[in-house]
Amino acid sequence: MKVLITGFSPFGGEKINPSFEAVRKLDDVIAGYEIVKVEIPTVFHKSITELEKAIIKEKPEIVICVGQAGGRFELTIERVAINLDDARIPDNEGNQPIDEAIFEEGENAYFPNLPIKAMVEEIRKAGIPASISNSAGTFVCNHLIYGLLHLIHTKYQGVRGAFIHVPFIPIQVMNKPNTPYMELEKMTEGLTLAIKAAIENKEDVKTVLGKIC
């Protein structure tokens, strides 16, 4: 039994991406499942291609993709992915799609099929800030989670998947006053708890984690 968990390469002028740094530090076994860690390029379309290659190779039961959301102060599990690329900046190969569908034949949006509220609750029990996010943006993070969920709906129906955003780490905000951050060790602990909850909960919990705006 396997969990495939991915993080991104650095982008946007950053020398480090905490998403893969946190993933890299995960134990190799969590709750009896083998943890397979893969770094994904921060590139439109290539990111989905590399993810599918890993799915084909590893045949995981669960896939969790992790990305950086600079400016957020907590671990945020994404509730929805939309079929839209609208890049504020170019990706790592200079691509900057504007108002383009990710898959022309895809649904307007997909929702993860992992117990995201149970995952948030498990992280919070350890005193680590976490919440549900209702927007994964329109850059490569949303692109990848949409791609994952599209693959699950069209090719790999037995797989369960979701996406988690992590904040900056301290070294990234040294010259950015008042910018939220989280220690890398806390991120890895939070991801560990999220994976554990994803494995142990086949159904999600019914709890209030909605937002007014």
HELIX and SHEET records of a PDB file:
HELIX    1   1 PRO A   18  ARG A   24  1                                   7    
HELIX    2   2 LYS A   46  GLU A   58  1                                  13    
HELIX    3   3 ILE A  116  LYS A  125  1                                  10    
HELIX    4   4 VAL A  140  THR A  154  1                                  15    
HELIX    5   5 PRO A  170  VAL A  173  5                                   4    
HELIX    6   6 LEU A  184  GLU A  200  1                                  17    
SHEET    1   A 7 VAL A  29  ILE A  30  0                                        
SHEET    2   A 7 TYR A  33  ILE A  40 -1                                        
SHEET    3   A 7 LYS A   2  PHE A   8  1                                        
SHEET    4   A 7 ILE A  62  GLN A  68  1                                        
SHEET    5   A 7 ARG A 160  VAL A 166  1                                        
SHEET    6   A 7 LEU A  75  GLU A  78 -1                                        
SHEET    7   A 7 ALA A 130  SER A 133  1                                        
SHEET    1   B 2 ALA A  81  ILE A  82  0                                        
SHEET    2   B 2 ALA A 109  TYR A 110 -1                                        
END                                                                             
